[in-house]
Amino acid sequence: MLALKLGEGWIEFNVRLSPRSHRDAIEGLTGDALKVRVSAAPVDNAANDALVRTLARALDHPKSSISIVGGHSSRTKRVRISGLSERALLERLGLGTG
């Protein structure tokens, strides 16, 4: 189950990022984190930017409302999304409603 931290108007959760993959995709859960693969290399913030683009596309949500708030140089990152409900997040990720 994805471990969520809820705030007023935002949601945070962990992402386990795999850079240098063959494609950009959300792969489901690994432990309590969302597993995401991106084709970008972890150089000059390219993998982090690809992560934000991949999440924005999958969630049909603006990139400007998605930010990495922890783990910028780590494979495990903390992501914050503003303006999206817990239910919408889980449904759009295909994880049900808890």
N, C-alpha and C positions, 0 to 999 in steps of 0.2 A: 504494500500500500504506500502511495506517495505521501511523504510527511510534509504537511502544509503548515505554514505559519500565517495566520490571518491578521491583518491590520485594518485600519479604517480606509477602505478604498484600494487595498493592495493585498497581494498574496505572494509569499516567498516559498521556494522549494529548492532542493538540491538537484543538480544536473551532473551526470557523469558523462563527460565529453570525450569522444574518440575522434581526434583530428586525423587528417590524411586518409580518410576512408574513400571508397569508390563513389559514394553519393551522399547527399545531405538527406538525413531521415531521422525520424524519431523511432526508436527501437523498442519502446516499452519501459518496463521497470527493471532496475537492478537494485535489489535491496529496497531501501525507501527513497531512492533517487530515480529520476527520469534519465534513461539512457538515450543520448543523441549522438549521431555520427555526422561529421562534416568533412567535405573533401579538402578544405583549406588546411594549410600547415599552421602550426602554432608559432607564427612569425609575424611581427609587427601588428599584433592584435587581429590578424586575419581570421583565426579560428573563432575568436570571441564574436567578431562581427557576423560570421557565418552562423553561429549559434543563434544570435538574435534574429537574423533573417529567417532561419528555419523555424523557430518558434512562432514568429509573426505570421508566417505563411500557414503553418499548421493550425494556429488558433484563430486565424482570420481576424487579427488584432494589429493595431499600428505598432511599428517598430519603436516609435518614440515612447511607448508606454512599457517597454521591456528593457530592463537594465540588469547588468551583472553587478551584484553588490558585495561579492566575496569570491575569493579564489581565482582572481584574474590570471594568474600564471600557473594554476593547478588544473588537473583534469576534473576535479570535483569543484563545481562552482555553485554559488548561491545566486539564484535569479529572482528578481522581483518584477511582478506584473501589476500594473495599475489599471483600474477600471474594468475588471473582469471578475465575475462571481466565481465562487468555488465550484458550483454546479456546472457553469459554462466551461470552466477550465477542464474539469474531469471529463465532461461529455466530448469536448473537442479533441481531447487526447485519446479518447476511446477507452477511458478507465472507469466508466460508470459514475455513479454519484456517491460512492462510498458505501 
